Amino acid sequence: MKAILFVLAFGFVFIGSVSSASQDLDSATPTITVLKRDSMSVYLLGTLHSAHLRNPNYTWPHFDRIVSLISPQLLLLEIRPEHFSSAEYFSDGPLEMAYLGHLAIAMGIESEGFDWWPDQWLLKFDQLTDADFALRDNQMAKNMVQAVRERNANTTLVATGRDHIEPFATELKQQGYAEEQGPTWDLMIRDYPDLPQTVLDLWQRGAKYLSGSPIASSQRTQRKIELLNRAVQSRGYLFERSPK
């Protein structure tokens, strides 16, 4: 199960029959976990990676609504910090992180990456163990806590694959945060507008960057390149939208 979650975490897709896990992702709705300590609030938003392309219950307009309602001072993205600080940082994380990064820029929200994993993992994926995945969760959680502390943000939104939510919440509780009831917002979306060309350009740029990267030969990197290209070609939606 951990191996499946790791593949999803990097925005890759399996070719072939649709698994029950994939079917669940295709119908999942947004979930938000809220933790508070004194005047500081951390919202953990579980994302679905490539499933956002095909799930009308949780796709791009939902992100617009959620970010607007939370109005965070800091947005943390599942992108490695060393890539976030480079010109090609949107290529490193799942494709929804590029979309959320675009929203942060458009809305004037401070953002940064907090992910962690070595490039070599993509080349020896079949040899990774549960301890490796636990190491990633632990390091990501440390990066998250450090970013919140250093930025001293009263409201932080953490966007990450939904399977990271539990270990992150556990880490925050160890730091003195208490879990509160999540929001009950109306997130029903009736219109799925075209994605901004800026986002499509980011995905296209990401595919080009990965094609020339040292890990381009990895099968999983190739799958991500294919996914990014497909996302661009479909303009971000793999389900049929109602005609305007």
Secondary structure, 3 states (H helix, E strand, C coil): CHHHHHHHHCCCCCCCCCCHHHHHHHHCCCEEEEEEECCEEEEEEEECHHHHHCCCCCCHHHHHHHHHHHCCCEEEECCCHHHHCCCCHHHCCCHHHHHHHHHHHHHCCEEEECCCCCHHHHHCHHHCCHHHHHHHHHHHHHHHHHHHHHHCCCEEEEEEEHHHHHHHHHHHHHCCCEEECCCCCCCCCCCCCCCCHHHHHHHHHHHHHHHCCCCCCCHHHHHHHHHHHHHHHCCCCCCCCCCC
